[in-house]
Amino acid sequence: MKTTILIIITVLLFAAPVFGGEYIIRSQMIDIQPGDGIMEAGSPINPYLIIDSDTGREVGTVSTDMIDLNPGDGFMEPGSTLNPYRIRTND
């Protein structure tokens, strides 16, 4: 969880000059079984949405390329070298 928050803050700091406005980042769906690795926020199935706070329009997503089916084992963790977050804009 700390890694996810750190990644989001980092993304916002470096992306702020590019975006130039205020943006909201939230998960697409609610994860009813947190910790199982399937519907985790930021996974390919449940990406973070980047939403323009002025217009309410979705401007992109943040997610990993692969699902981590064994969270907490230190391998394929979201945001790690083997499974980095990707920002995809709707340009």
Beta strands, then each sheet from edge to edge (+ up, - down):
strand 1: 23-27
strand 2: 48-52
strand 3: 58-64
strand 4: 85-89
sheet 1: 1+ 2- 3+ 4-
end
